[in-house]
Amino acid sequence: MVERHASFEAFWPYYVAQHLDPANRALHFLGTSLALAALAAAATLSPWWGWVVPLVGYGPAWVGHFCFEKNKPATLRHPLWSLRGDLRMYALLWRDRMDSEVERSRALYPHGA
């Protein structure tokens, strides 16, 4: 069954609950970093780099979900909100502020989403 959320702010704790394992979050950080680098290469070097963006972005993230988190990526059910969630998580990881979001999400989803 697909979770229904009225807003991105309502979706966010669910998204975080899909990313409780630190290895999964690290792989998302890696994938987002590589995707941003590929986007920069597409903008400055060659548009062909655009083909690389989804591979390097989703590849590590999906490994994190299937191998560490043992769940299905939220992208499959909520593609746009998941992209927005990934960018928010990326920014929070850069600033070392993701742990408080994880703890808040654990209170709502004690066993993950």
Buried (B, 14 or more C-beta within 10 A) or exposed (E): EEEEBEEBEEBBBBBBBBBBBEEBBBBBBBBBBBBBBBBEBBEEEEEEBEEBBEEBBBBBBBBBBEEBBEBEBBBEEBEEBBBBBBEBBBEBBEEEEBEEBBEEBBEEBEEBB
